[in-house]
Each structure stands twice: as structure tokens, then as C-alpha cells.
Amino acid sequence: MSNTSIRLIVGLGNIGDAYKGTRHNAGFHFVDEVANEYGARFQADRKFFGDVAKARIGGVEVILLKPSTLMNLSGKAVAAVSAFYKITPSEILVAHDELDLLPGTARLKIGGGSAGHNGLKSIVSCLGSSDFVRLRIGIGHPRDRQLQIPVADYVLSRPPKEDQELISSAIKKALSCIDEIVEGDFSRAMSILNEKNDPRK
């Protein structure tokens, strides 16, 4: 599907203790796991409007980014890093929470719309392109969970233990194919993510 290496991995979320462990911070959770796996340490960098780390993954030096802006300004950080390091949109992976996927599911998507996600909207706007790769981490929709709360309240709340475990399992599965993702072997990565297994195990 592509042979372009990923040079920048962005995790979307909101900074601050009030948002830790919330559904909307699934992207932060993923890049934290990548950093832990590869011994990378995040440091705040004001010129990049976020926390930045570097990791060598599959022979590629990859920048990890957690924007410290509000979610709907995430593109400011992504644009700053990509401009400085001359990274093209197709070399960027954005990990984010996905209402349209159930907890326990993670999927790769190349390009496309923002599906109402304010972080993605901001990135598309600031890059002038939607050609980046997305890692969609399922959090479920409140209506699927028989919850009559507004979507905004749902994504900014912490999931129950079972859903949190499912989200974590999906993140671990995505981490298991990070080499393939970074090397641009998206077909192989997608086949790993699409494998049918019980996420509750």
C-alpha cells in the first residue's frame, strides 16, 4: 500500500491530571507505550508546542509527539515539528480515539476525513493535507453503550475497567506491529490488527 517510512508519531490527547485515563487520551496512551517500549523520554519543547521524544524503530529514527495545546489546536504542534524536520504528511502517523470502533479494536487508515474529531480537523487544517496515516483506537460510541450522555462528555470521561482493559489490549496489539507501520508495510500491519481474536483475553 505504501513504502513511505513513518518519521513522526503523534498521539492526540489533552494535558493535565483531569484528563488522564479519559477516552479522548487514547492517543497519548499509545505514544506513551511506544516510548516505554523503546526507552524514549519525553521532554517539553515550547517551540514544538508539546512533549517530544525520539526513538529508533526498525532502523528508522522516529519523533514522538504529544501536543500540549488544547485538542482542537493539535495541528499547531504537528505543523511545527513537520516543518522543522521536513516531514511530509505521508510520513506522519496520528494515533487517536475513535467513536466508530468498539473498545478492543484498533485500525489503520490512510488519509480521509476527520469524522468530527477536532484534533484531526486541526491537523488537516494546519498541514493543508489529510494524507497522513491514522491509528484509530476504538472507544465505542455512547449510544452503543446504552448511555444517554453527550458525546463530548463521554470522550472526556474515564471508561469503566472492562473498557479500559480492552482499549489497552488494542494499544498493545498496535504496538506489536509498530515495526511494520514505521517501515510503511501497512498491508502487513493491517492484517495483524484485523486478526480475529478475543480482545478480552
N, CA and C atoms as an extended XYZ file, in Angstrom:
603
Properties=species:S:1:pos:R:3:atomname:S:1:resname:S:1:resid:I:1 pbc="F F F"
N         0.826       -1.197        0.000 N   MET     1
C         0.000        0.000        0.000 CA  MET     1
C         0.865        1.253        0.000 C   MET     1
N         2.011        1.179        0.680 N   SER     2
C         2.935        2.304        0.722 CA  SER     2
C         4.282        1.813        1.196 C   SER     2
N         5.335        2.463        0.694 N   ASN     3
C         6.674        2.143        1.177 CA  ASN     3
C         7.299        3.333        1.893 C   ASN     3
N         6.485        4.345        2.188 N   THR     4
C         6.983        5.527        2.889 CA  THR     4
C         7.153        5.215        4.368 C   THR     4
N         8.343        5.503        4.885 N   SER     5
C         8.580        5.286        6.320 CA  SER     5
C         7.868        6.363        7.130 C   SER     5
N         7.438        5.983        8.317 N   ILE     6
C         6.843        6.940        9.258 CA  ILE     6
C         7.971        7.574       10.059 C   ILE     6
N         8.035        8.901       10.061 N   ARG     7
C         9.088        9.618       10.785 CA  ARG     7
C         8.561       10.383       11.993 C   ARG     7
N         7.244       10.550       12.071 N   LEU     8
C         6.636       11.276       13.187 CA  LEU     8
C         5.386       10.530       13.640 C   LEU     8
N         5.345       10.186       14.924 N   ILE     9
C         4.160        9.560       15.510 CA  ILE     9
C         3.569       10.541       16.505 C   ILE     9
N         2.329       10.932       16.260 N   VAL    10
C         1.634       11.901       17.100 CA  VAL    10
C         0.548       11.178       17.889 C   VAL    10
N         0.504       11.403       19.179 N   GLY    11
C        -0.596       10.907       19.991 CA  GLY    11
C        -1.471       12.081       20.383 C   GLY    11
N        -2.768       11.962       20.147 N   LEU    12
C        -3.682       13.057       20.484 CA  LEU    12
C        -4.278       12.856       21.873 C   LEU    12
N        -4.421       13.961       22.578 N   GLY    13
C        -4.993       13.932       23.919 CA  GLY    13
C        -5.011       15.329       24.498 C   GLY    13
N        -5.400       15.418       25.743 N   ASN    14
C        -5.392       16.685       26.478 CA  ASN    14
C        -4.469       16.543       27.678 C   ASN    14
N        -3.649       17.572       27.908 N   ILE    15
C        -2.718       17.506       29.027 CA  ILE    15
C        -3.433       17.844       30.333 C   ILE    15
N        -2.828       17.412       31.430 N   GLY    16
C        -3.374       17.714       32.752 CA  GLY    16
C        -3.967       16.492       33.422 C   GLY    16
N        -3.863       16.484       34.747 N   ASP    17
C        -4.345       15.338       35.530 CA  ASP    17
C        -5.830       15.070       35.330 C   ASP    17
N        -6.600       16.109       35.071 N   ALA    18
C        -8.048       15.947       34.916 CA  ALA    18
C        -8.400       15.065       33.723 C   ALA    18
N        -7.485       14.982       32.751 N   TYR    19
C        -7.769       14.228       31.526 CA  TYR    19
C        -7.079       12.866       31.476 C   TYR    19
N        -6.228       12.579       32.458 N   LYS    20
C        -5.512       11.300       32.448 CA  LYS    20
C        -6.495       10.140       32.486 C   LYS    20
N        -6.281        9.170       31.603 N   GLY    21
C        -7.119        7.979       31.600 CA  GLY    21
C        -8.470        8.154       30.933 C   GLY    21
N        -8.733        9.347       30.363 N   THR    22
C       -10.005        9.546       29.675 CA  THR    22
C        -9.948        8.918       28.283 C   THR    22
N       -11.121        8.669       27.725 N   ARG    23
C       -11.187        8.057       26.397 CA  ARG    23
C       -10.480        8.904       25.343 C   ARG    23
N       -10.623       10.227       25.456 N   HIS    24
C       -10.052       11.141       24.462 CA  HIS    24
C        -8.523       11.118       24.478 C   HIS    24
N        -7.930       10.538       25.523 N   ASN    25
C        -6.476       10.498       25.633 CA  ASN    25
C        -5.878        9.176       25.167 C   ASN    25
N        -6.641        8.399       24.409 N   ALA    26
C        -6.129        7.113       23.920 CA  ALA    26
C        -4.865        7.288       23.079 C   ALA    26
N        -4.780        8.381       22.332 N   GLY    27
C        -3.586        8.637       21.518 CA  GLY    27
C        -2.356        8.869       22.369 C   GLY    27
N        -2.520        9.641       23.464 N   PHE    28
C        -1.418        9.823       24.415 CA  PHE    28
C        -0.973        8.470       24.974 C   PHE    28
N        -1.947        7.643       25.323 N   HIS    29
C        -1.672        6.311       25.883 CA  HIS    29
C        -0.800        5.513       24.919 C   HIS    29
N        -1.134        5.559       23.634 N   PHE    30
C        -0.369        4.796       22.640 CA  PHE    30
C         1.075        5.291       22.540 C   PHE    30
N         1.287        6.605       22.395 N   VAL    31
C         2.677        7.079       22.238 CA  VAL    31
C         3.474        6.891       23.527 C   VAL    31
N         2.810        6.927       24.679 N   ASP    32
C         3.499        6.611       25.932 CA  ASP    32
C         4.002        5.168       25.909 C   ASP    32
N         3.171        4.255       25.394 N   GLU    33
C         3.575        2.845       25.305 CA  GLU    33
C         4.729        2.666       24.323 C   GLU    33
N         4.702        3.402       23.211 N   VAL    34
C         5.817        3.344       22.251 CA  VAL    34
C         7.098        3.828       22.922 C   VAL    34
N         7.007        4.950       23.631 N   ALA    35
C         8.180        5.494       24.318 CA  ALA    35
C         8.722        4.505       25.347 C   ALA    35
N         7.835        3.886       26.124 N   ASN    36
C         8.263        2.904       27.122 CA  ASN    36
C         8.960        1.717       26.473 C   ASN    36
N         8.403        1.254       25.349 N   GLU    37
C         8.951        0.084       24.655 CA  GLU    37
C        10.366        0.345       24.136 C   GLU    37
N        10.618        1.581       23.708 N   TYR    38
C        11.902        1.895       23.076 CA  TYR    38
C        12.820        2.766       23.939 C   TYR    38
N        12.458        2.922       25.198 N   GLY    39
C        13.327        3.654       26.122 CA  GLY    39
C        13.465        5.129       25.791 C   GLY    39
N        12.446        5.696       25.177 N   ALA    40
C        12.474        7.125       24.833 CA  ALA    40
C        11.862        7.933       25.967 C   ALA    40
N        12.372        9.148       26.145 N   ARG    41
C        11.875       10.009       27.226 CA  ARG    41
C        11.337       11.312       26.651 C   ARG    41
N        10.118       11.629       27.050 N   PHE    42
C         9.507       12.876       26.578 CA  PHE    42
C        10.080       14.076       27.332 C   PHE    42
N        10.268       15.155       26.576 N   GLN    43
C        10.666       16.431       27.180 CA  GLN    43
C         9.808       17.530       26.573 C   GLN    43
N         9.395       18.456       27.403 N   ALA    44
C         8.601       19.581       26.900 CA  ALA    44
C         9.474       20.444       25.997 C   ALA    44
N         8.927       20.833       24.852 N   ASP    45
C         9.653       21.693       23.907 CA  ASP    45
C         8.694       22.773       23.431 C   ASP    45
N         8.928       23.991       23.907 N   ARG    46
C         7.979       25.070       23.633 CA  ARG    46
C         7.879       25.420       22.153 C   ARG    46
N         9.009       25.261       21.433 N   LYS    47
C         8.950       25.619       20.012 CA  LYS    47
C         8.094       24.639       19.212 C   LYS    47
N         7.881       23.452       19.787 N   PHE    48
C         7.033       22.451       19.128 CA  PHE    48
C         5.658       22.317       19.791 C   PHE    48
N         5.381       23.182       20.780 N   PHE    49
C         4.060       23.199       21.433 CA  PHE    49
C         3.644       21.823       21.946 C   PHE    49
N         4.619       21.105       22.530 N   GLY    50
C         4.279       19.780       23.025 CA  GLY    50
C         5.453       19.079       23.672 C   GLY    50
N         5.229       17.840       24.046 N   ASP    51
C         6.273       16.979       24.604 CA  ASP    51
C         6.799       16.109       23.470 C   ASP    51
N         8.132       16.046       23.368 N   VAL    52
C         8.771       15.376       22.238 CA  VAL    52
C         9.770       14.342       22.741 C   VAL    52
N         9.846       13.217       22.040 N   ALA    53
C        10.848       12.178       22.322 CA  ALA    53
C        11.323       11.622       20.988 C   ALA    53
N        12.478       10.948       21.012 N   LYS    54
C        12.987       10.305       19.796 CA  LYS    54
C        13.255        8.842       20.087 C   LYS    54
N        12.903        8.005       19.125 N   ALA    55
C        13.109        6.560       19.278 CA  ALA    55
C        13.575        5.994       17.949 C   ALA    55
N        14.417        4.957       18.007 N   ARG    56
C        14.809        4.249       16.784 CA  ARG    56
C        13.963        2.992       16.688 C   ARG    56
N        13.127        2.947       15.666 N   ILE    57
C        12.184        1.843       15.488 CA  ILE    57
C        12.422        1.219       14.122 C   ILE    57
N        12.786       -0.052       14.103 N   GLY    58
C        13.010       -0.736       12.833 CA  GLY    58
C        14.042       -0.051       11.965 C   GLY    58
N        15.062        0.535       12.598 N   GLY    59
C        16.118        1.201       11.843 CA  GLY    59
C        15.798        2.625       11.425 C   GLY    59
N        14.633        3.115       11.814 N   VAL    60
C        14.223        4.474       11.453 CA  VAL    60
C        14.187        5.333       12.712 C   VAL    60
N        14.784        6.537       12.645 N   GLU    61
C        14.660        7.455       13.784 CA  GLU    61
C        13.304        8.138       13.700 C   GLU    61
N        12.504        7.950       14.733 N   VAL    62
C        11.128        8.440       14.740 CA  VAL    62
C        10.959        9.448       15.868 C   VAL    62
N        10.280       10.535       15.569 N   ILE    63
C         9.945       11.532       16.588 CA  ILE    63
C         8.562       11.202       17.145 C   ILE    63
N         8.444       11.224       18.449 N   LEU    64
C         7.158       11.018       19.120 CA  LEU    64
C         6.693       12.365       19.656 C   LEU    64
N         5.422       12.668       19.466 N   LEU    65
C         4.904       13.978       19.850 CA  LEU    65
C         3.574       13.856       20.576 C   LEU    65
N         3.483       14.546       21.715 N   LYS    66
C         2.209       14.742       22.411 CA  LYS    66
C         1.960       16.247       22.476 C   LYS    66
N         1.069       16.767       21.626 N   PRO    67
C         0.800       18.216       21.666 CA  PRO    67
C         0.318       18.650       23.050 C   PRO    67
N         0.815       19.798       23.495 N   SER    68
C         0.389       20.320       24.801 CA  SER    68
C        -0.642       21.436       24.639 C   SER    68
N        -1.083       21.623       23.405 N   THR    69
C        -2.165       22.579       23.140 CA  THR    69
C        -3.485       21.920       23.532 C   THR    69
N        -4.549       22.637       23.448 N   LEU    70
C        -5.862       22.012       23.541 CA  LEU    70
C        -6.027       21.075       22.345 C   LEU    70
N        -6.889       20.075       22.491 N   MET    71
C        -7.102       19.097       21.419 CA  MET    71
C        -7.392       19.771       20.085 C   MET    71
N        -8.248       20.810       20.098 N   ASN    72
C        -8.652       21.414       18.827 CA  ASN    72
C        -7.591       22.327       18.223 C   ASN    72
N        -6.402       22.389       18.861 N   LEU    73
C        -5.259       23.131       18.308 CA  LEU    73
C        -4.060       22.206       18.059 C   LEU    73
N        -4.298       20.899       18.052 N   SER    74
C        -3.219       19.920       17.913 CA  SER    74
C        -2.373       20.135       16.661 C   SER    74
N        -3.001       20.629       15.602 N   GLY    75
C        -2.282       20.821       14.341 CA  GLY    75
C        -1.123       21.793       14.446 C   GLY    75
N        -1.215       22.726       15.379 N   LYS    76
C        -0.139       23.709       15.574 CA  LYS    76
C         1.180       23.001       15.909 C   LYS    76
N         1.110       22.023       16.800 N   ALA    77
C         2.299       21.263       17.186 CA  ALA    77
C         2.787       20.371       16.042 C   ALA    77
N         1.861       19.686       15.388 N   VAL    78
C         2.223       18.783       14.289 CA  VAL    78
C         2.886       19.563       13.155 C   VAL    78
N         2.334       20.720       12.821 N   ALA    79
C         2.893       21.540       11.743 CA  ALA    79
C         4.283       22.057       12.110 C   ALA    79
N         4.475       22.428       13.373 N   ALA    80
C         5.783       22.942       13.798 CA  ALA    80
C         6.870       21.869       13.686 C   ALA    80
N         6.569       20.664       14.155 N   VAL    81
C         7.551       19.569       14.095 CA  VAL    81
C         7.810       19.161       12.647 C   VAL    81
N         6.756       19.010       11.862 N   SER    82
C         6.927       18.544       10.485 CA  SER    82
C         7.681       19.569        9.637 C   SER    82
N         7.450       20.860        9.890 N   ALA    83
C         8.175       21.898        9.142 CA  ALA    83
C         9.655       21.897        9.512 C   ALA    83
N         9.946       21.784       10.808 N   PHE    84
C        11.335       21.830       11.277 CA  PHE    84
C        12.143       20.650       10.736 C   PHE    84
N        11.555       19.463       10.755 N   TYR    85
C        12.272       18.250       10.334 CA  TYR    85
C        11.991       17.868        8.877 C   TYR    85
N        11.252       18.728        8.162 N   LYS    86
C        10.921       18.467        6.750 CA  LYS    86
C        10.264       17.094        6.579 C   LYS    86
N         9.222       16.873        7.367 N   ILE    87
C         8.449       15.622        7.339 CA  ILE    87
C         7.171       15.862        6.540 C   ILE    87
N         6.917       15.017        5.566 N   THR    88
C         5.719       15.171        4.734 CA  THR    88
C         4.511       14.529        5.428 C   THR    88
N         3.292       14.926        5.066 N   PRO    89
C         2.107       14.324        5.691 CA  PRO    89
C         2.092       12.798        5.621 C   PRO    89
N         2.543       12.215        4.514 N   SER    90
C         2.503       10.753        4.375 CA  SER    90
C         3.506       10.053        5.288 C   SER    90
N         4.401       10.820        5.925 N   GLU    91
C         5.381       10.259        6.869 CA  GLU    91
C         4.920       10.420        8.322 C   GLU    91
N         3.653       10.813        8.511 N   ILE    92
C         3.110       11.071        9.846 CA  ILE    92
C         2.047       10.035       10.194 C   ILE    92
N         2.157        9.483       11.409 N   LEU    93
C         1.115        8.619       11.962 CA  LEU    93
C         0.463        9.364       13.119 C   LEU    93
N        -0.846        9.490       13.097 N   VAL    94
C        -1.591       10.148       14.182 CA  VAL    94
C        -2.434        9.095       14.885 C   VAL    94
N        -2.182        8.879       16.168 N   ALA    95
C        -2.968        7.932       16.976 CA  ALA    95
C        -4.054        8.709       17.711 C   ALA    95
N        -5.302        8.227       17.585 N   HIS    96
C        -6.409        8.972       18.196 CA  HIS    96
C        -7.540        8.034       18.588 C   HIS    96
N        -8.383        8.514       19.481 N   ASP    97
C        -9.580        7.773       19.897 CA  ASP    97
C       -10.600        7.779       18.763 C   ASP    97
N       -11.345        6.686       18.643 N   GLU    98
C       -12.297        6.528       17.541 CA  GLU    98
C       -13.649        6.048       18.058 C   GLU    98
N       -14.654        6.915       17.945 N   LEU    99
C       -16.013        6.586       18.399 CA  LEU    99
C       -16.641        5.451       17.598 C   LEU    99
N       -16.267        5.326       16.324 N   ASP   100
C       -16.917        4.362       15.432 CA  ASP   100
C       -16.362        2.944       15.556 C   ASP   100
N       -15.397        2.732       16.436 N   LEU   101
C       -14.847        1.396       16.676 CA  LEU   101
C       -15.060        1.018       18.136 C   LEU   101
N       -15.387       -0.232       18.378 N   LEU   102
C       -15.597       -0.698       19.744 CA  LEU   102
C       -14.279       -0.804       20.501 C   LEU   102
N       -14.298       -0.653       21.832 N   PRO   103
C       -13.094       -0.892       22.626 CA  PRO   103
C       -12.545       -2.292       22.338 C   PRO   103
N       -11.216       -2.397       22.265 N   GLY   104
C       -10.586       -3.662       21.920 CA  GLY   104
C       -10.192       -3.723       20.460 C   GLY   104
N       -10.535       -2.674       19.707 N   THR   105
C       -10.266       -2.633       18.271 CA  THR   105
C        -9.337       -1.469       17.953 C   THR   105
N        -8.380       -1.709       17.050 N   ALA   106
C        -7.540       -0.637       16.511 CA  ALA   106
C        -7.403       -0.876       15.017 C   ALA   106
N        -7.463        0.182       14.239 N   ARG   107
C        -7.384        0.065       12.788 CA  ARG   107
C        -6.496        1.166       12.212 C   ARG   107
N        -5.827        0.844       11.118 N   LEU   108
C        -5.058        1.839       10.380 CA  LEU   108
C        -5.911        2.402        9.257 C   LEU   108
N        -5.740        3.669        8.997 N   LYS   109
C        -6.439        4.317        7.890 CA  LYS   109
C        -5.493        5.329        7.267 C   LYS   109
N        -5.458        5.366        5.951 N   ILE   110
C        -4.580        6.295        5.254 CA  ILE   110
C        -5.431        7.396        4.643 C   ILE   110
N        -5.204        8.625        5.111 N   GLY   111
C        -5.962        9.758        4.602 CA  GLY   111
C        -7.419        9.704        5.019 C   GLY   111
N        -8.238       10.531        4.365 N   GLY   112
C        -9.669       10.557        4.660 CA  GLY   112
C       -10.066       11.777        5.459 C   GLY   112
N       -11.322       11.790        5.870 N   GLY   113
C       -11.861       12.927        6.610 CA  GLY   113
C       -11.538       12.865        8.088 C   GLY   113
N       -12.102       13.810        8.832 N   SER   114
C       -11.817       13.890       10.267 CA  SER   114
C       -12.910       13.257       11.114 C   SER   114
N       -14.051       12.906       10.500 N   ALA   115
C       -15.187       12.290       11.209 CA  ALA   115
C       -15.567       13.065       12.472 C   ALA   115
N       -15.442       14.380       12.405 N   GLY   116
C       -15.837       15.214       13.526 CA  GLY   116
C       -14.831       15.296       14.657 C   GLY   116
N       -13.650       14.652       14.493 N   HIS   117
C       -12.636       14.673       15.557 CA  HIS   117
C       -11.868       15.988       15.478 C   HIS   117
N       -11.956       16.792       16.538 N   ASN   118
C       -11.368       18.132       16.498 CA  ASN   118
C        -9.847       18.131       16.349 C   ASN   118
N        -9.179       17.118       16.912 N   GLY   119
C        -7.736       17.028       16.762 CA  GLY   119
C        -7.347       16.783       15.312 C   GLY   119
N        -8.055       15.863       14.649 N   LEU   120
C        -7.785       15.578       13.235 CA  LEU   120
C        -8.103       16.786       12.368 C   LEU   120
N        -9.215       17.461       12.670 N   LYS   121
C        -9.587       18.661       11.910 CA  LYS   121
C        -8.470       19.693       11.951 C   LYS   121
N        -7.914       19.899       13.131 N   SER   122
C        -6.853       20.882       13.302 CA  SER   122
C        -5.601       20.500       12.517 C   SER   122
N        -5.265       19.210       12.532 N   ILE   123
C        -4.073       18.752       11.806 CA  ILE   123
C        -4.252       18.932       10.307 C   ILE   123
N        -5.421       18.544        9.783 N   VAL   124
C        -5.700       18.724        8.357 CA  VAL   124
C        -5.596       20.194        7.977 C   VAL   124
N        -6.162       21.060        8.817 N   SER   125
C        -6.145       22.497        8.556 CA  SER   125
C        -4.718       23.052        8.544 C   SER   125
N        -3.920       22.676        9.536 N   CYS   126
C        -2.571       23.236        9.668 CA  CYS   126
C        -1.581       22.658        8.658 C   CYS   126
N        -1.764       21.387        8.287 N   LEU   127
C        -0.874       20.778        7.287 CA  LEU   127
C        -1.327       21.092        5.867 C   LEU   127
N        -2.602       21.451        5.708 N   GLY   128
C        -3.141       21.644        4.370 CA  GLY   128
C        -3.255       20.335        3.621 C   GLY   128
N        -3.338       19.229        4.372 N   SER   129
C        -3.390       17.901        3.767 CA  SER   129
C        -4.037       16.923        4.736 C   SER   129
N        -4.727       15.928        4.182 N   SER   130
C        -5.286       14.854        5.011 CA  SER   130
C        -4.594       13.527        4.711 C   SER   130
N        -3.403       13.589        4.093 N   ASP   131
C        -2.735       12.379        3.606 CA  ASP   131
C        -1.934       11.627        4.667 C   ASP   131
N        -2.051       12.033        5.927 N   PHE   132
C        -1.314       11.322        6.980 CA  PHE   132
C        -2.034       10.013        7.330 C   PHE   132
N        -1.295        9.128        8.003 N   VAL   133
C        -1.823        7.818        8.402 CA  VAL   133
C        -2.438        7.961        9.790 C   VAL   133
N        -3.556        7.269       10.018 N   ARG   134
C        -4.208        7.343       11.325 CA  ARG   134
C        -4.241        5.961       11.965 C   ARG   134
N        -3.948        5.918       13.247 N   LEU   135
C        -4.191        4.723       14.053 CA  LEU   135
C        -5.441        5.020       14.870 C   LEU   135
N        -6.541        4.379       14.516 N   ARG   136
C        -7.840        4.629       15.137 CA  ARG   136
C        -8.023        3.636       16.287 C   ARG   136
N        -8.067        4.150       17.498 N   ILE   137
C        -8.178        3.314       18.695 CA  ILE   137
C        -9.630        3.372       19.191 C   ILE   137
N       -10.304        2.245       19.100 N   GLY   138
C       -11.730        2.209       19.407 CA  GLY   138
C       -12.053        2.520       20.864 C   GLY   138
N       -13.028        3.411       21.048 N   ILE   139
C       -13.527        3.712       22.409 CA  ILE   139
C       -15.039        3.477       22.493 C   ILE   139
N       -15.655        3.124       21.347 N   GLY   140
C       -17.104        2.931       21.338 CA  GLY   140
C       -17.850        4.260       21.355 C   GLY   140
N       -19.124        4.182       21.012 N   HIS   141
C       -19.994        5.364       21.000 CA  HIS   141
C       -20.953        5.252       22.188 C   HIS   141
N       -21.293        6.373       22.818 N   PRO   142
C       -22.181        6.270       23.983 CA  PRO   142
C       -23.505        5.563       23.675 C   PRO   142
N       -24.007        5.719       22.444 N   ARG   143
C       -25.265        5.048       22.107 CA  ARG   143
C       -25.069        3.530       22.035 C   ARG   143
N       -23.880        3.096       21.595 N   ASP   144
C       -23.581        1.657       21.582 CA  ASP   144
C       -23.505        1.100       22.999 C   ASP   144
N       -23.173        1.980       23.943 N   ARG   145
C       -23.013        1.565       25.340 CA  ARG   145
C       -24.298        1.809       26.138 C   ARG   145
N       -25.379        2.163       25.414 N   GLN   146
C       -26.667        2.482       26.057 CA  GLN   146
C       -26.527        3.627       27.064 C   GLN   146
N       -25.714        4.604       26.712 N   LEU   147
C       -25.520        5.780       27.563 CA  LEU   147
C       -26.158        6.987       26.890 C   LEU   147
N       -26.957        7.700       27.627 N   GLN   148
C       -27.645        8.871       27.081 CA  GLN   148
C       -26.922       10.158       27.480 C   GLN   148
N       -25.623       10.166       27.321 N   ILE   149
C       -24.853       11.378       27.648 CA  ILE   149
C       -24.291       11.976       26.359 C   ILE   149
N       -24.044       13.286       26.345 N   PRO   150
C       -23.470       13.903       25.154 CA  PRO   150
C       -22.112       13.282       24.809 C   PRO   150
N       -21.806       13.222       23.511 N   VAL   151
C       -20.537       12.639       23.062 CA  VAL   151
C       -19.351       13.349       23.714 C   VAL   151
N       -19.426       14.680       23.818 N   ALA   152
C       -18.308       15.434       24.415 CA  ALA   152
C       -18.038       14.986       25.850 C   ALA   152
N       -19.093       14.745       26.607 N   ASP   153
C       -18.921       14.280       27.990 CA  ASP   153
C       -18.379       12.851       28.022 C   ASP   153
N       -18.836       12.046       27.078 N   TYR   154
C       -18.407       10.644       27.004 CA  TYR   154
C       -16.895       10.547       26.747 C   TYR   154
N       -16.400       11.286       25.735 N   VAL   155
C       -14.983       11.145       25.381 CA  VAL   155
C       -14.068       11.721       26.468 C   VAL   155
N       -14.583       12.690       27.225 N   LEU   156
C       -13.767       13.308       28.272 CA  LEU   156
C       -13.919       12.625       29.627 C   LEU   156
N       -14.594       11.476       29.645 N   SER   157
C       -14.735       10.717       30.893 CA  SER   157
C       -13.878        9.461       30.836 C   SER   157
N       -13.664        8.874       32.008 N   ARG   158
C       -12.857        7.651       32.086 CA  ARG   158
C       -13.757        6.439       31.864 C   ARG   158
N       -13.304        5.495       31.042 N   PRO   159
C       -14.132        4.314       30.797 CA  PRO   159
C       -14.142        3.379       31.995 C   PRO   159
N       -15.156        2.520       32.102 N   PRO   160
C       -15.139        1.506       33.157 CA  PRO   160
C       -13.970        0.546       32.951 C   PRO   160
N       -13.653       -0.194       34.008 N   LYS   161
C       -12.456       -1.043       33.996 CA  LYS   161
C       -12.410       -1.982       32.799 C   LYS   161
N       -13.531       -2.615       32.474 N   GLU   162
C       -13.521       -3.573       31.361 CA  GLU   162
C       -13.170       -2.888       30.042 C   GLU   162
N       -13.769       -1.714       29.784 N   ASP   163
C       -13.461       -0.994       28.554 CA  ASP   163
C       -12.006       -0.516       28.546 C   ASP   163
N       -11.514       -0.067       29.696 N   GLN   164
C       -10.125        0.384       29.766 CA  GLN   164
C        -9.172       -0.759       29.431 C   GLN   164
N        -9.477       -1.953       29.922 N   GLU   165
C        -8.641       -3.109       29.615 CA  GLU   165
C        -8.687       -3.441       28.127 C   GLU   165
N        -9.861       -3.301       27.511 N   LEU   166
C        -9.993       -3.551       26.079 CA  LEU   166
C        -9.221       -2.523       25.257 C   LEU   166
N        -9.310       -1.264       25.662 N   ILE   167
C        -8.563       -0.204       24.970 CA  ILE   167
C        -7.059       -0.476       25.080 C   ILE   167
N        -6.615       -0.851       26.281 N   SER   168
C        -5.197       -1.166       26.489 CA  SER   168
C        -4.757       -2.354       25.638 C   SER   168
N        -5.632       -3.352       25.493 N   SER   169
C        -5.278       -4.529       24.689 CA  SER   169
C        -5.130       -4.159       23.217 C   SER   169
N        -5.981       -3.246       22.738 N   ALA   170
C        -5.879       -2.784       21.351 CA  ALA   170
C        -4.585       -2.007       21.132 C   ALA   170
N        -4.216       -1.197       22.112 N   ILE   171
C        -2.966       -0.436       22.023 CA  ILE   171
C        -1.767       -1.383       21.996 C   ILE   171
N        -1.809       -2.436       22.810 N   LYS   172
C        -0.720       -3.415       22.805 CA  LYS   172
C        -0.616       -4.121       21.461 C   LYS   172
N        -1.768       -4.423       20.865 N   LYS   173
C        -1.763       -5.084       19.560 CA  LYS   173
C        -1.151       -4.153       18.509 C   LYS   173
N        -1.509       -2.868       18.564 N   ALA   174
C        -0.934       -1.901       17.630 CA  ALA   174
C         0.580       -1.796       17.838 C   ALA   174
N         1.001       -1.832       19.097 N   LEU   175
C         2.427       -1.769       19.405 CA  LEU   175
C         3.165       -2.985       18.836 C   LEU   175
N         2.476       -4.124       18.772 N   SER   176
C         3.118       -5.347       18.281 CA  SER   176
C         3.442       -5.269       16.791 C   SER   176
N         2.806       -4.344       16.056 N   CYS   177
C         3.127       -4.206       14.630 CA  CYS   177
C         3.701       -2.829       14.315 C   CYS   177
N         4.308       -2.190       15.325 N   ILE   178
C         4.854       -0.846       15.113 CA  ILE   178
C         5.993       -0.844       14.105 C   ILE   178
N         6.792       -1.927       14.064 N   ASP   179
C         7.867       -2.001       13.068 CA  ASP   179
C         7.297       -1.930       11.658 C   ASP   179
N         6.243       -2.731       11.412 N   GLU   180
C         5.618       -2.734       10.088 CA  GLU   180
C         5.031       -1.367        9.744 C   GLU   180
N         4.407       -0.728       10.736 N   ILE   181
C         3.816        0.590       10.493 CA  ILE   181
C         4.905        1.597       10.128 C   ILE   181
N         5.963        1.638       10.928 N   VAL   182
C         7.036        2.613       10.694 CA  VAL   182
C         7.723        2.369        9.352 C   VAL   182
N         7.885        1.106        8.998 N   GLU   183
C         8.552        0.781        7.728 CA  GLU   183
C         7.640        0.953        6.520 C   GLU   183
N         6.379        1.329        6.759 N   GLY   184
C         5.459        1.573        5.659 CA  GLY   184
C         4.795        0.330        5.112 C   GLY   184
N         4.935       -0.796        5.823 N   ASP   185
C         4.275       -2.037        5.391 CA  ASP   185
C         2.865       -2.069        5.999 C   ASP   185
N         2.022       -1.171        5.498 N   PHE   186
C         0.694       -1.009        6.091 CA  PHE   186
C        -0.199       -2.224        5.862 C   PHE   186
N        -0.013       -2.899        4.726 N   SER   187
C        -0.822       -4.098        4.460 CA  SER   187
C        -0.584       -5.153        5.527 C   SER   187
N         0.684       -5.372        5.859 N   ARG   188
C         1.013       -6.360        6.897 CA  ARG   188
C         0.489       -5.903        8.253 C   ARG   188
N         0.689       -4.624        8.571 N   ALA   189
C         0.205       -4.097        9.852 CA  ALA   189
C        -1.310       -4.233        9.954 C   ALA   189
N        -2.014       -3.939        8.873 N   MET   190
C        -3.473       -4.041        8.883 CA  MET   190
C        -3.920       -5.486        9.092 C   MET   190
N        -3.189       -6.423        8.488 N   SER   191
C        -3.583       -7.829        8.648 CA  SER   191
C        -3.409       -8.275       10.097 C   SER   191
N        -2.376       -7.759       10.776 N   ILE   192
C        -2.166       -8.085       12.199 CA  ILE   192
C        -3.293       -7.475       13.037 C   ILE   192
N        -3.616       -6.212       12.776 N   LEU   193
C        -4.661       -5.530       13.548 CA  LEU   193
C        -6.039       -6.136       13.294 C   LEU   193
N        -6.234       -6.653       12.100 N   ASN   194
C        -7.540       -7.209       11.730 CA  ASN   194
C        -7.726       -8.657       12.149 C   ASN   194
N        -6.663       -9.291       12.675 N   GLU   195
C        -6.772      -10.686       13.101 CA  GLU   195
C        -7.907      -10.827       14.103 C   GLU   195
N        -8.714      -11.831       13.886 N   LYS   196
C        -9.852      -12.055       14.786 CA  LYS   196
C        -9.377      -12.820       16.018 C   LYS   196
N        -9.350      -12.144       17.109 N   ASN   197
C        -9.093      -12.828       18.375 CA  ASN   197
C        -9.918      -12.140       19.455 C   ASN   197
N       -10.078      -12.783       20.546 N   ASP   198
C       -10.904      -12.232       21.620 CA  ASP   198
C       -10.102      -11.197       22.381 C   ASP   198
N       -10.436       -9.888       22.262 N   PRO   199
C        -9.653       -8.855       22.938 CA  PRO   199
C        -9.748       -8.945       24.463 C   PRO   199
N       -10.687       -9.757       24.981 N   ARG   200
C       -10.812       -9.858       26.443 CA  ARG   200
C        -9.792      -10.813       27.042 C   ARG   200
N        -9.084      -11.544       26.175 N   LYS   201
C        -8.079      -12.492       26.707 CA  LYS   201
C        -6.849      -11.745       27.146 C   LYS   201
